[in-house]
Amino acid sequence: MRQVLAGVLLLSLVVVFTGSASAPVAPVWQQSALQRNFDWRDPESYFDATRNTLNRSNITWTPVANLQATCESESRRRGNKGFGYPLQACSFWVGNQCDIFTNLRANMHTVGHEVLHCFQGNFHP
């Protein structure tokens, strides 16, 4: 579904993961070898999909012209303290609702990284 609102393209996605849902990210000593070896900075690194905390997420993806300002503002609006460091994208999730913000031009790694947050929450430090 596409909507153009005030010059911003909004994409609403419903994504279904058919694997099993599990507990939030475990301490390193409890993680599988696959998850311990996952490097979120490496677009070719494999992650453990059995660590998902949800198997269904309602995702809204909003490309924006000023990503840093948008993410800082959204963070504070949601009761957080902002980021304070340069971002390539940001996402916010509550239950099965996940909102992703990217630059107007984004790559697959960035979008996929944010979608993974929708299913696994805060999987990196």
C-alpha positions in Angstrom: 0.0 0.0 0.0 1.4 3.4 -1.0 0.4 6.8 0.2 2.0 10.1 -0.6 1.6 12.5 2.3 3.1 15.9 2.3 5.7 14.8 -0.2 6.9 11.8 1.8 6.4 8.3 0.5 5.0 6.0 3.2 5.1 2.2 2.6 3.1 0.0 4.8 4.2 -3.6 5.0 2.9 -6.6 6.8 5.7 -9.1 7.1 5.1 -12.6 8.3 7.9 -14.8 9.5 6.9 -18.5 9.7 9.6 -19.7 12.0 9.2 -20.1 15.7 9.1 -17.2 18.1 11.4 -17.3 21.1 12.6 -15.2 24.0 14.5 -11.9 23.7 18.2 -11.8 22.9 20.0 -14.0 25.5 23.3 -13.3 27.2 26.3 -14.3 25.0 26.8 -17.5 27.0 23.3 -18.6 26.2 23.3 -17.7 22.5 23.7 -20.3 19.8 27.1 -20.4 18.0 25.4 -18.8 15.0 24.1 -15.8 17.0 27.5 -15.4 18.7 29.2 -15.2 15.3 26.7 -12.8 13.9 28.2 -9.4 13.0 25.4 -6.9 12.5 27.8 -4.6 10.6 28.5 -7.3 8.0 25.8 -7.6 5.3 26.9 -11.2 4.6 26.8 -12.3 8.2 24.2 -14.9 9.1 21.9 -14.5 12.1 19.9 -17.0 14.1 16.3 -16.6 12.9 15.1 -18.8 15.8 15.9 -15.9 18.1 12.9 -13.9 16.8 10.7 -12.5 19.5 7.8 -12.2 17.0 6.7 -14.1 14.0 4.4 -11.3 12.7 5.1 -7.6 12.5 3.2 -4.6 11.1 6.0 -2.5 9.5 5.8 1.1 8.4 8.8 2.3 6.4 9.2 6.0 6.0 12.0 7.4 3.7 12.8 11.0 4.9 15.0 13.9 3.6 16.6 14.6 7.0 17.2 11.2 8.6 19.2 12.4 11.6 16.7 15.0 12.7 13.8 12.7 12.1 15.3 9.9 14.2 16.4 12.2 17.0 12.9 13.7 17.1 11.1 10.4 16.9 13.2 9.0 19.7 12.4 11.9 22.0 8.7 11.8 21.0 8.6 8.2 22.1 10.2 8.9 25.5 13.8 8.1 24.7 16.8 10.3 24.9 17.7 10.5 21.2 20.8 8.9 19.6 23.6 11.5 19.7 25.6 9.7 17.0 25.3 9.5 13.2 22.6 7.2 11.9 22.1 5.3 8.6 18.5 4.5 9.6 16.4 4.0 12.8 13.5 1.8 13.9 11.1 1.8 16.8 9.1 -1.2 17.9 6.3 -1.8 20.4 4.6 -5.2 20.3 4.1 -6.1 16.6 4.1 -2.5 15.4 7.5 -1.4 13.9 8.3 2.0 12.4 11.4 2.2 10.2 13.0 5.5 9.0 15.6 5.7 6.3 17.1 8.2 3.9 15.3 8.8 0.6 18.0 6.4 -0.9 18.6 3.3 1.1 20.4 0.0 0.5 19.3 -3.6 1.1 21.6 -4.0 4.1 20.2 -1.0 5.9 16.6 -1.9 5.3 17.1 -5.5 6.2 19.0 -4.5 9.4 16.1 -2.4 10.5 13.5 -5.1 9.6 15.5 -7.5 11.8 15.0 -5.1 14.7 11.2 -5.5 14.1 11.5 -9.3 14.7 14.4 -9.5 17.2 14.4 -6.1 19.0 17.7 -4.8 20.1 20.1 -7.5 18.8 23.3 -5.4 18.9 24.9 -3.1 21.5 
